[in-house]
Amino acid sequence: MAFDEALAAAERAVDLSGGDPARALALARTVLASLPASCRGTTGQTGDPDGGAVPERASGCRHCEAEAVAHRALAVAARELGDLPFAEERLHRAVEISLRAGLPHRAAQARLSLVHIRTELGHPEQALAIAADAEPGLTPAELGKLGVHRAMALARLGRYREAVEHCDRAMTVLGDDVRFVAGAMLNRGLARVFLGEFEAAEADLGRCAELARDAGLAHVLALAEGNLPFLAARRGDLPAAFTAYRRVQDILLDYPERLATVRCDLAEALVAAHLPGEARVLLDMAVPELAAAGAGVALAEARLLLARVELRTGDPRRARESAELAARELAAQGRTVLTPLAEEILLRARLALDPSSAGLPAMVPEMLSCAEALDSAGHRDASAALRLSAAELALRLGDRPSAEGQLAFLARSGRGVVARQAAALRRSLAGDRRGAFAAVLAGLAEVGSGTKALADPVVRAHAAREGEPLAEFGLALAMRTGRGRTVLAWAERWRAVTGGAGRPLAPGLAALRAALGESVLVEFVRHEAELAAVVVTGERVTLRRLGPFATVAEAAVRLRYGLRRTHLLDGRAPESGAEAAELERLLFRPLRDRLGDRPLVIVPTGTLHILPWPLLPMNADRPVSVVASAAAWLAGGQVPAVRDGRVVAVAGPGLRYSEAEARMVGECHSGTERVAARRAEVMAALERADVAHLAAHGMFSPRSPLLSSIDLDDGPLMAYDLLRLRTPPGLVVLSACDAGMAHAPADGAPLGLAGTFLSLGTRCVVASLVPVRDEETLALMTAFHGALAAGAPPARALATASGKTGVAGFVCFGCGDQPVATGPG
């Protein structure tokens, strides 16, 4: 191949690398194979374009210029295909060939491309230094391209405003270079997401996608669309985020490193939305993919994020391992802004793994030293939280002067909930209970004002967790009074913040007692390691201490295990009855004088959210409603039960009796609408129905409740899909195993399929908490709908059906004591 032809082909390969990297690789290899042996390395073997060291070059060697450009084309194409180490090696070779051959412009071009690669390999500071070396040898248009790559390095270092400015300048000189203009739009859009400029970010990503689509840049188009889940999640629109992610996942399946980056971006946004469980699912997939690709920067950040979510999801051992790896990688990359965050996680993991070790006194100064480093790096919120933890540890160790010093410092800072908690703790230490209560109230008001604006109930529930330590402290103060009214008021204040129930309950206690009538409400609360219950009847409010919460939780787990064993063995496990009786003794023996045989409204806490309450012997034939809070139950009773009594029934795939169930519902309620088991049809039906019966398999995801689902013919209907409902049904029956399972990130906000419906405004959900055989479900549901059609409220209908059939495991969630009209008239 002649020199001019070889150089033109090599430059053509560089141009192709963005839109068709596989073809660019082939063309670049062809160019290298066509060059004289002296220009292909010391091996001199024809057809071996990748081998050997670089020989001495004659200054101005024309074939060397084609070789350098071809190596650069190999690198850029390899980068598009996710092979970062190979891309880096080729660019270093291109630089060396260019310099030995006296080609400074070609060396500068190779360095321009190397800026991008070194950034992604985990060295953004080095990338900026390389950019400075490349700058003198570049043309004005190439300086625009360099600005696009610089923006990426700056964003990796958290310098988002500078990244936007570099992209702005780049677009003034790039002209009609569609690939780099689209890249500038992409990088600027991402920087704007981090800056919270969501409308501008959306415009940039949309314009990037438009340019890439018109130019046939499929990979750039995939990247633009791949960042839509991140943008949506940062905005707080989780349904849009998951929908976009599901679409992008299919697009990027052949690009694992790019897909891993998308997963990390979405995971980071989910952490910002206080959804660590969902984030961990994505990061567990992304980290190995980034490691395989050698994407150092993204890998270190992903490990750091994974460590944080592992700690938040109760896995301190794994968090320590991930944080240690992240700390080493960040230090090697010179990213001192992030290394204190890894150190903070390591300290918290140590404290969680060994809370009573002899080394605890040494941890207080370590925590304060880390707090100073966090302050210096600009992570002031993390620093304040760590100082508060250090003060609490100092109090445990009897070092009151150190604790009071940090508490005074935090209280003076006046920053957020941490400052309120520090002020409350100081007041309490000084014996000022009234002042401590006032500080807690002020802090909860701050949390509530921040969460009230969040329309998504799931995001609101998780965001409220910031105030959980403050709420626990307020409850501890209330428990010291020994008054049921006070404890109920403080427990309900916190549940109102997490679940969006509105005003604190205390002013409405008289209304609650009047609404209960003959029913009795039992609200369970945890104080440190102890469980207590507040019993509310029309006559009085009583506080009872029940003993260690761990004992109750273990009994609940044993009962669920026995029930699952019964289901799997197709027989009755004898220990289930004994476990149910033991659990009843632990929970209700101190309360029996207040309960009698009255209908029961239960407000659970923690593990009690997954307890099948009707299985307790005392609840046989008793209407039982399980609610997120007393305020939610009271509000539910004030909402009209139905609009026009429209009933819809869905028969999902894989259940032996789903069709029979749907027919039965139609026989019980005249005018029932049969709906095809497809996502779009089911969502539309849920919008117009008053009563919805879904006979379909359900899947509960304990670590990420938003990923719980209902199986339909065209795929799963996810819990996050349900968040789009504007007018959900008044009554939803989920006739599937485990469909009522929930994870409660905080009291007052049980999340899962049933919890999602309730948070959106559904008054009542009937669902199972344990496996029930198909034929038993059909028998129970036939009796339930018969009683419902006869005018029984859902809780009474379920109790009647369970008594007739002997089938237990289904629970009535929400306001189940109001009759539900079904069918026309």
Residue pairs with C-beta under 8 A, 6 or more apart in sequence:
1 9
1 31
1 34
1 35
3 62
3 63
3 66
6 31
6 34
6 35
6 63
6 66
6 70
7 62
7 65
7 66
7 69
9 27
9 30
9 31
9 66
9 70
10 28
10 31
10 66
10 67
10 69
10 70
10 72
10 73
11 69
11 73
12 27
13 24
13 25
13 27
13 28
13 31
13 69
13 70
13 73
13 74
13 77
14 24
14 69
14 72
14 73
14 76
16 23
16 24
16 27
16 73
16 77
17 24
17 73
17 76
17 77
17 80
18 76
18 80
18 179
18 217
18 219
18 220
19 179
19 215
19 216
19 217
19 218
19 219
21 76
21 77
21 78
21 80
21 81
21 219
22 77
22 81
24 73
24 76
24 77
25 73
25 74
25 77
25 78
25 81
27 73
28 70
28 71
28 73
28 74
28 77
29 49
29 70
29 74
31 66
31 67
31 70
31 73
32 40
32 49
32 50
32 67
32 70
32 71
33 40
33 46
33 47
33 48
33 49
35 49
35 63
35 66
35 67
36 63
37 44
37 45
37 46
38 44
38 55
39 57
39 61
39 63
39 64
39 67
40 48
40 49
40 51
40 52
40 67
41 48
41 51
41 52
41 53
41 54
41 55
42 52
42 53
42 55
43 51
43 52
44 52
45 51
49 70
54 93
54 96
54 97
54 100
56 100
57 64
57 97
57 100
57 101
57 102
58 64
58 101
59 101
59 102
60 101
60 102
60 103
61 101
64 97
64 98
64 100
64 101
64 103
65 98
65 101
65 103
65 106
67 97
68 94
68 97
68 98
68 101
68 103
68 106
68 107
68 110
69 94
69 106
69 109
71 90
71 91
71 93
71 94
71 97
71 110
72 90
72 91
72 94
72 106
72 109
72 110
72 113
74 86
74 87
74 90
75 86
75 87
75 88
75 89
75 90
75 91
75 94
75 110
75 113
75 117
76 87
76 113
78 84
78 86
78 87
78 90
79 87
79 113
79 116
79 117
79 120
80 219
81 255
82 255
82 256
82 257
82 258
82 293
83 293
84 117
84 120
84 121
84 257
84 293
84 294
84 295
85 121
85 294
87 117
88 114
88 117
88 118
88 121
91 110
91 111
91 113
91 114
91 117
92 114
94 106
94 107
94 110
95 107
95 110
95 111
95 114
97 103
98 104
98 106
98 107
98 110
99 107
104 137
105 137
105 138
107 137
108 133
108 134
108 135
108 136
108 137
108 138
108 142
109 134
109 137
109 138
109 142
111 130
111 131
111 133
111 134
112 131
112 134
112 138
112 142
112 145
112 146
112 149
113 149
114 127
114 130
114 134
115 127
115 128
115 130
115 131
115 134
115 146
115 149
115 150
115 153
116 127
116 149
116 152
118 124
118 126
118 127
118 130
118 153
119 127
119 149
119 152
119 153
119 156
119 297
120 295
120 296
120 297
120 298
121 294
121 295
121 296
121 297
122 295
122 296
122 297
122 299
122 300
122 329
122 332
122 333
123 296
123 297
123 333
123 334
124 153
124 154
124 156
124 157
124 297
124 333
124 335
125 153
125 157
125 333
125 334
125 335
126 334
127 149
127 150
127 153
128 150
128 153
128 154
131 146
131 149
131 150
131 153
134 146
135 143
135 146
138 146
140 173
141 173
141 174
141 175
141 177
143 170
143 173
144 169
144 170
144 171
144 172
144 173
144 174
144 177
144 180
144 184
145 170
145 174
145 177
145 180
146 170
147 166
147 167
147 169
147 170
147 184
148 166
148 167
148 170
148 174
148 180
148 183
148 184
148 187
150 163
150 166
151 162
151 163
151 164
151 166
151 167
151 170
151 184
151 187
151 188
151 191
152 163
152 187
154 160
154 162
154 163
154 166
155 163
155 187
155 190
155 191
155 194
156 297
157 335
157 337
158 337
160 191
160 192
160 194
160 195
161 191
161 195
163 187
163 188
163 191
164 188
164 191
164 192
164 195
167 184
167 185
167 187
167 188
167 191
168 188
170 180
170 184
171 181
171 184
171 185
174 180
174 181
174 184
178 211
178 212
178 214
178 215
178 217
179 215
179 217
179 220
181 211
182 208
182 211
182 212
182 215
182 217
182 220
182 224
183 208
183 220
185 204
185 205
185 207
185 208
185 211
185 224
186 204
186 205
186 208
186 220
186 223
186 224
186 227
188 204
189 200
189 201
189 202
189 203
189 204
189 205
189 208
189 224
189 227
189 231
190 201
190 227
190 230
192 198
192 200
192 201
192 204
193 201
193 227
193 230
193 231
193 234
196 234
198 231
198 234
198 235
201 231
202 231
205 224
205 227
205 228
205 231
206 224
208 220
208 223
208 224
209 221
209 224
209 225
211 217
211 220
212 218
212 220
212 221
212 224
213 221
219 255
219 258
222 248
222 251
222 252
222 255
222 258
223 258
225 244
225 247
225 248
225 251
226 248
226 251
226 252
226 258
226 259
226 261
226 262
226 265
227 262
227 265
228 240
228 244
228 248
229 241
229 242
229 244
229 245
229 248
229 262
229 265
229 266
229 269
230 241
230 262
230 265
230 266
230 268
230 269
232 238
232 240
232 241
232 244
232 269
233 241
233 266
233 269
233 270
233 272
233 273
234 269
234 272
236 273
236 454
236 455
236 456
236 459
237 456
238 270
238 273
238 275
238 456
238 458
238 459
238 706
238 720
238 723
239 720
239 721
239 723
239 724
241 266
241 269
241 270
242 706
242 718
242 720
242 721
243 721
245 262
245 263
245 266
248 259
248 262
249 259
249 262
252 258
252 259
252 262
253 259
256 289
256 292
256 293
257 289
257 290
257 292
257 293
257 295
259 289
260 285
260 286
260 287
260 289
260 290
260 293
260 295
260 298
260 302
261 286
261 290
261 295
261 298
263 282
263 283
263 285
263 286
264 282
264 283
264 286
264 290
264 298
264 301
264 302
264 305
266 279
266 282
267 278
267 279
267 280
267 282
267 283
267 286
267 302
267 305
267 309
268 279
268 305
270 276
270 278
270 279
270 282
271 279
271 305
271 308
271 309
273 459
273 462
273 463
274 459
274 462
274 463
274 465
274 466
274 745
275 458
275 459
275 462
275 704
275 706
276 308
276 309
276 312
276 313
277 309
277 313
277 701
277 702
277 703
277 704
277 705
277 743
278 704
278 706
278 707
279 305
279 309
280 306
280 309
280 310
280 313
280 703
280 704
281 701
281 703
281 704
281 707
283 302
283 305
283 306
283 309
284 306
286 302
287 299
287 302
287 303
287 306
290 298
290 299
290 302
291 299
296 329
296 333
297 333
299 329
300 326
300 329
300 330
300 333
300 335
300 338
301 338
303 322
303 323
303 325
303 326
303 329
304 322
304 323
304 326
304 330
304 338
304 341
304 342
304 345
306 322
307 319
307 320
307 322
307 323
307 326
307 342
307 345
307 349
308 319
308 341
308 345
310 316
310 318
310 319
310 322
311 319
311 345
311 348
311 349
311 352
313 703
316 348
316 349
316 352
316 353
317 349
317 353
319 345
319 348
319 349
320 345
320 346
320 349
320 350
320 353
323 342
323 343
323 345
323 346
323 349
324 342
324 346
326 342
327 339
327 342
327 343
327 346
330 336
330 338
330 339
330 342
331 339
336 377
337 377
337 378
338 377
339 373
339 377
340 370
340 373
340 374
340 376
340 377
340 379
340 382
341 374
341 377
341 379
341 382
343 370
343 373
344 370
344 374
344 382
344 386
347 363
347 366
347 367
347 370
347 386
348 389
350 363
351 360
351 363
351 389
351 393
360 393
360 396
360 397
361 397
361 399
363 390
363 393
364 390
364 393
364 394
364 397
364 399
364 402
367 386
367 387
367 389
367 390
367 393
368 387
368 390
368 406
370 386
371 383
371 384
371 386
371 387
371 390
372 383
374 380
374 382
374 383
374 386
375 383
380 415
381 415
381 416
381 418
384 410
384 413
384 415
384 416
384 418
384 419
385 418
387 406
387 409
387 410
387 418
388 406
388 407
388 410
388 418
388 421
388 422
390 402
390 406
391 402
391 403
391 404
391 406
391 407
391 410
391 422
391 425
392 403
392 425
394 400
394 402
394 403
394 406
395 403
400 429
404 426
404 429
406 422
407 422
407 423
407 425
407 426
407 429
408 422
408 426
410 418
410 419
410 422
411 419
411 422
411 423
411 426
413 419
416 446
417 443
417 446
417 447
417 466
417 467
417 470
420 439
420 440
420 442
420 443
420 446
420 470
421 439
421 440
421 443
421 469
421 470
421 473
423 439
424 436
424 437
424 439
424 440
424 443
424 470
424 473
424 474
425 436
425 473
427 433
427 435
427 436
427 438
427 439
428 436
428 473
428 477
433 477
433 480
436 473
436 477
437 474
437 477
440 470
440 471
440 473
440 474
440 477
441 474
441 493
443 467
443 470
444 467
444 470
444 471
444 474
444 493
444 494
444 497
446 467
447 464
447 466
447 467
447 470
447 497
448 464
448 496
448 497
450 463
451 460
451 463
451 464
451 497
451 498
451 500
452 460
452 500
454 460
454 463
456 723
457 499
457 500
457 723
457 749
457 756
457 759
457 760
458 705
458 706
458 720
458 723
458 751
458 756
458 759
460 498
460 499
460 500
460 749
461 498
461 499
461 745
461 746
461 748
461 749
461 751
461 759
462 745
462 746
462 749
464 497
464 498
464 746
464 749
465 498
465 745
465 746
467 494
467 497
468 494
468 746
471 490
471 493
471 494
471 497
474 490
474 493
474 494
475 487
475 490
475 491
475 494
475 525
475 527
476 527
476 528
477 490
478 486
478 487
478 489
478 490
478 491
479 487
479 527
479 532
481 487
482 543
483 543
484 534
484 535
484 536
484 541
484 542
484 543
485 506
485 509
485 541
487 525
487 532
487 534
487 543
488 505
488 506
488 509
488 523
488 534
488 536
488 541
488 630
489 504
489 505
489 506
489 509
491 523
491 525
491 534
491 747
492 501
492 504
492 505
492 506
492 523
492 629
492 630
492 631
493 504
493 505
493 506
494 746
494 747
494 748
495 501
495 603
495 628
495 629
495 630
495 631
495 632
495 747
495 748
495 749
496 502
496 503
496 504
496 505
496 629
496 631
496 748
497 748
498 745
498 746
498 747
498 748
498 749
499 628
499 629
499 632
499 748
499 749
499 759
500 759
501 628
501 629
501 631
501 632
501 635
501 748
502 631
502 635
503 631
505 512
505 629
505 630
505 631
505 634
508 631
508 634
509 541
511 634
512 521
512 536
512 630
512 634
513 536
513 537
513 538
513 539
513 541
514 538
515 634
515 637
516 536
516 537
516 538
516 601
517 538
518 538
518 598
518 599
519 598
519 599
519 600
519 601
519 817
520 535
520 536
520 537
520 594
520 595
520 596
520 598
520 599
520 600
520 601
521 535
521 536
521 537
521 601
521 602
521 603
521 630
521 633
522 533
522 534
522 535
522 536
522 591
522 595
522 600
522 601
522 602
522 603
523 533
523 534
523 536
523 603
523 629
523 630
524 531
524 532
524 533
524 587
524 602
524 603
524 604
524 605
524 608
525 531
525 532
525 533
525 534
525 605
525 747
526 532
526 549
526 605
526 606
526 747
529 548
529 549
529 550
530 545
530 546
530 547
530 548
530 549
531 545
531 546
531 547
531 548
531 549
531 552
531 605
532 543
532 544
532 545
532 546
533 543
533 544
533 546
533 587
533 590
533 591
534 541
534 542
534 543
534 544
535 541
535 542
535 543
535 544
535 591
535 594
535 595
536 630
537 594
537 598
542 594
544 590
544 591
545 590
546 552
546 586
546 587
546 590
547 586
549 606
551 586
552 583
552 586
552 587
552 607
552 608
553 606
553 607
553 608
555 579
555 582
555 583
555 586
556 583
556 607
556 608
556 610
556 611
557 607
558 575
558 579
559 576
559 579
559 580
559 583
559 611
559 612
559 615
560 610
560 611
560 612
560 769
560 770
562 573
562 575
562 576
562 579
563 573
563 576
563 612
563 615
563 770
563 771
563 809
564 770
564 771
565 573
565 576
566 572
566 573
566 576
567 770
567 771
567 772
567 773
568 771
570 773
576 615
577 617
580 615
580 616
580 617
581 616
581 617
583 611
583 616
584 616
584 617
584 618
587 616
588 595
588 616
588 618
592 618
595 618
597 622
598 622
599 622
599 623
599 624
599 625
599 795
599 796
599 817
600 613
600 619
600 622
600 623
600 624
600 625
601 624
601 625
601 627
601 630
601 633
601 817
602 613
602 624
602 625
602 626
602 627
603 626
603 627
603 628
603 629
603 630
603 633
604 611
604 626
604 750
605 744
605 747
606 744
606 747
609 742
609 743
609 744
609 750
610 741
610 742
610 769
611 769
612 769
612 770
612 808
612 809
612 810
612 811
613 619
613 624
613 626
613 811
614 620
614 622
614 624
614 798
614 799
614 802
614 808
614 809
614 810
614 811
615 808
615 809
619 799
620 802
620 803
621 799
621 800
621 802
621 803
622 799
623 793
623 795
623 796
623 798
623 799
623 812
623 816
623 817
624 795
624 799
624 811
624 812
624 816
625 633
625 764
625 795
625 812
625 813
625 814
625 815
625 816
625 817
626 811
626 812
626 813
626 814
627 633
627 636
627 813
627 814
627 815
628 748
628 749
628 750
628 755
628 758
629 748
632 748
632 758
632 814
633 814
633 815
636 763
636 764
636 814
636 815
636 818
637 815
637 817
637 818
639 761
639 763
639 815
641 690
641 730
641 731
641 763
641 818
641 819
641 820
641 821
642 690
642 691
642 730
642 731
642 820
642 821
642 822
643 690
643 730
644 690
644 824
645 671
645 690
645 691
645 821
645 822
645 823
645 824
645 825
646 671
646 673
646 688
646 689
646 690
646 691
647 665
647 669
647 671
647 672
647 673
647 689
647 690
647 691
647 692
647 693
647 822
647 823
648 672
648 673
648 674
648 675
648 685
648 686
648 688
648 689
648 691
648 692
648 693
648 729
649 661
649 662
649 665
649 666
649 672
649 673
649 674
649 675
649 692
649 693
649 695
650 662
650 674
650 675
650 676
650 677
650 682
650 685
650 692
650 693
650 694
650 695
650 696
650 712
651 658
651 659
651 661
651 662
651 674
651 677
651 695
651 696
652 658
652 677
652 694
652 695
652 696
652 697
652 710
652 711
652 712
652 713
652 736
653 677
653 696
653 697
653 711
653 712
653 713
654 697
654 711
655 661
655 695
655 696
655 697
655 736
655 774
656 774
656 775
657 695
657 774
657 775
657 777
657 778
658 695
658 696
658 735
660 778
661 693
661 695
661 735
661 777
661 778
661 781
662 674
662 693
662 695
664 778
664 781
664 782
664 785
665 672
665 693
665 781
665 785
666 672
666 674
668 782
668 785
668 786
668 788
668 789
668 822
669 691
669 785
669 789
669 822
669 823
670 823
670 824
671 823
671 824
672 823
673 685
673 689
675 681
675 682
675 685
676 682
676 713
677 696
677 712
677 713
677 714
678 712
678 713
678 714
679 712
679 714
679 715
679 717
679 721
682 694
682 712
682 717
683 717
683 721
683 724
683 725
685 692
686 692
686 722
686 725
686 728
686 729
686 732
687 725
687 726
687 727
687 728
688 727
689 729
690 729
690 730
690 731
690 820
690 821
690 822
691 729
691 730
691 731
691 732
691 733
691 820
691 822
692 729
692 731
692 732
692 733
693 733
693 735
693 781
693 785
694 710
694 732
694 733
694 734
694 735
694 736
695 735
695 736
695 781
696 710
696 711
696 712
696 735
696 736
697 710
697 711
697 736
697 737
698 708
698 709
698 710
698 711
698 734
698 736
698 737
698 738
698 739
698 753
698 767
699 708
699 709
699 710
699 711
699 716
699 738
700 708
700 738
700 739
700 741
700 752
700 753
701 707
701 708
701 709
702 741
702 743
703 743
705 719
705 742
705 743
705 751
705 752
705 755
705 756
706 718
706 719
706 720
706 751
706 756
707 718
707 719
707 720
708 718
708 719
708 741
708 752
708 753
709 716
709 717
709 718
709 719
709 753
710 716
710 717
710 734
710 736
710 739
710 753
711 717
719 751
719 752
719 753
719 756
722 728
722 753
722 756
722 757
722 760
723 756
723 760
725 760
727 761
728 757
728 760
728 761
728 762
729 757
729 762
730 762
730 763
730 764
730 820
731 762
731 763
731 764
731 765
731 766
731 794
731 820
732 754
732 757
732 762
732 764
732 765
732 766
732 767
733 765
733 766
733 767
733 781
733 784
734 740
734 753
734 754
734 765
734 766
734 767
734 768
735 768
735 777
735 781
736 767
736 768
737 768
737 770
737 771
737 772
738 768
738 769
738 770
738 771
739 753
739 754
739 767
739 768
740 752
740 753
740 754
740 765
740 767
740 768
740 769
740 810
740 811
740 813
741 752
741 753
741 769
742 750
742 751
742 752
742 754
742 755
743 750
743 751
743 752
744 750
744 751
745 751
749 755
749 759
750 758
753 767
754 765
754 767
754 813
755 813
757 765
758 765
758 813
758 814
762 814
763 814
763 815
763 818
764 794
764 795
764 812
764 813
764 814
764 815
764 816
764 818
764 820
765 812
765 813
765 814
766 784
766 794
766 798
766 810
766 811
766 812
766 813
766 816
767 810
767 811
767 813
768 777
768 809
768 810
768 811
769 809
769 810
769 811
770 809
771 809
772 780
772 807
772 809
772 810
776 805
776 807
777 807
779 805
779 807
780 801
780 802
780 805
780 807
780 810
781 801
782 801
783 800
783 801
783 804
783 805
784 797
784 798
784 800
784 801
784 810
785 797
786 801
787 796
787 797
787 800
787 801
788 794
788 797
788 820
788 822
789 822
789 823
791 819
792 800
792 819
793 816
793 817
793 818
793 819
793 820
794 812
794 816
794 820
795 812
795 816
795 817
796 817
798 810
798 811
798 812
798 816
801 807
802 808
802 810
